[in-house]
């Protein structure tokens, strides 16, 4: 019979061996879990104590840029209980979901968390407990898109072709959630063919970019001098009566983008989008230009007091806007020339406003009094067609 001391030592050895085996087993399982994910939400995505705002944007950027060696893709989902989940889809068509219970408060831009992280594997496409957040860099965008000028389609052909639109010229992805709403404001008068070509080109273009958008055609009533800037101010105000848009694209009807990577969204600073136009040999005319197509957030447009209402006839209002941006220390951002390319539809040249330079000079003292703050107009008609929201407005009086 063995002494008690030998028995005790043997028992201690067995217990120690069991703990060692359990430790190595857990370590192996943890390693498997890490290899199944392109990112670890609790370690690499965010440090909870450093989050200020907004959480969803941070997670989205991390998820969309992450991938594994087998070509997997990460996506972020927001569940109904406001928890944030990260889906990782690998080449075997399965989705591994890590749900970190991070709760985002949009009002305070703060985050609280629980310590639990759940993992489960579900078949791809079967997850119904949350909404997929659309990527800021949509997949499958080409480097160029065909611009078709002939033949000019009819309105009925376009309505049949784009039956997937919602009334008012609105569309949003149904398989993911866009965090920012976009309004395209198009000043218009006497350009029927251009309107049809514009709609034919822009709807599929914007849809492919997975944008939650609505197109507003703002037509000036009467035969007096055209006031493009005031029409854009009207479009801004009337659009906000329909939905809380976050981003506004002010768009000439005769410019059609040539590259799908030219995203119709609003960055941190106002973006001049129509950098390279075919009629200008795809060169930027001058560095402070802000005409043609431009993107501005709602907050910045209100800060700038919109466009000046003092420019009647062709020219001047875009340069005044560039001056307003400089006055408020807002930088004009641009995509590279290789991306921000546009085709201009042919049309008769408008007669320049002979007083535009004088108006530009005096405009520097009227930024706060000339714009959204003194806009006067009357909406004569408003209709939500399938292809666009139409506003017929009377601008006045002339200042």
CORDANOR-V373239 format. One line per field, one symbol per residue. ss: DSSP state (h for helix, s for strand, l for the rest). psi: psi as a letter, one per 20 degrees, with the letter a starting at -180 (. if undefined). burial: # if it has 24 or more other ideal C-beta (glycine too) atoms within 12 Angstrom, else .. A space follows every 50 residues. Layout:
ss=???
psi=???
burial=???
This chain:
ss=lllhhhhhhhhhhhhhhhhhhhhhhhhhhhhhhhhhllllhhhhhllhhh llllhhhhhhhhhhllllllllsssssssllllssssssllllsssssss sssssllllssssssssssssssllllllsssslllllllllllllllll llllhhhhhhhllllslllsslllllslllsssssssslllhhhhhhhhh hhhhhhhhlllssssssssslllllllhhhhhhhhhhhhhhhllllssss slllssslllllllllllllsslllsshhhllllllllllllssssshhh hhhllllllllllsllhhhhhhhhhhhlllllslllllllssssllllll lslllhhhhhhhhllllllllhhhllssssssssllllsssssssllll
psi=pqqhhggghhggggghggggghghghgggghghhhiqiqohighgqphii pfqqghhghgggghiqqrijkrpqqpqorhjjqpqppopaijkqppppop mpppohhikrprqripoqpqprqpiipjjrpppqqinqrkpriqqpophq rprrhhghhghliiqqqjkqqqqijrpphppppoooqqpllgghgghggh ghghghghjlpnrpppooppqajaqpngghhhggggghhiigqmqhppoo pqijppqipiinpmroahqqpohmgophikkkqogqhjpkrepqpprggh hhhikbqqjiopapqhhhhhhhhgghhjkppoqqrqhiglqqppqqrppq pqoijhhhhggihijjhhiochhjpprpogqppnrhirpppoqpprrp.
burial=...................................#######..##.#.. #..#######.###.#.....########..########.....###### .#.#......#.#...#.#.......#..#######.#..#...#.#... ..#....#...#..##.######..##############.#..####### #####################...################..#.###### #################..########......#....##########.# #..#########.############....#.####...#######..... ..#..#..##..#..##..###..#.#.#..#..###########...#
